Amino acid sequence: GEEFLLVLKGAIEVRVGEREFRLDTGDSLYFDSELPHRMRTVSRGAAEVLVVAAH
């Protein structure tokens, strides 16, 4: 599958496989969703993220 993330508000940290990314408002990430992945909020307030997944 495939996954696309777009940060609408705040900041998140995303780990995909062995790589780690910090995404701020307006940043996006596209990756193979079969890889192990996780995300967490790193901004002071809540983060809003649009997630589009295709399997």
N, C-alpha and C positions, 0 to 999 in steps of 0.2 A: 504494500500500500504506500500511499504518499500522504504527507501532512504539510499544511501551510499555516503559519502563525503570523498574525499582524497585531502589534501592540497598539491599542487604541488609547490607553491611558496608563501612566505609571511606568514601571520598569520591572523586567523579569530576568531570571537567569535560567537558561535552558541547557541541559546536558543531553547530548546525542552521541551514543557510543562513548568514546573516550574524549570527545571534544566538548568544550563548554563555551557558551555564548552569553553575553549580556545584551539584552534588547531594551531599548528605550522607546518612548512614544514615537510612532511612525516607522519603526524598524520592523522587518519581517524576516522569516526564516522558512525555508522549504527543505524537506528531508524525507528519506526513506523511513516510513513508520514501522518497518520491521526491525529497525535498530532499537535497542533499549533507549528510552528517553524519559525525561522528567523535567518539570519546570517549577519554579517557585518565585514568589514576589520578592523583590529586593528594594522596592521604593517604600517610602515612609507610609504612604496611603495605599489604598487598594489599587490593584492593577486590573485593567480590562483588556482581554485578549480575544480576538476573533480566531477561531480554530476551524479549518476546513480539512476534513480527512476523507480520503477515498481508499477503499479497500478492495 
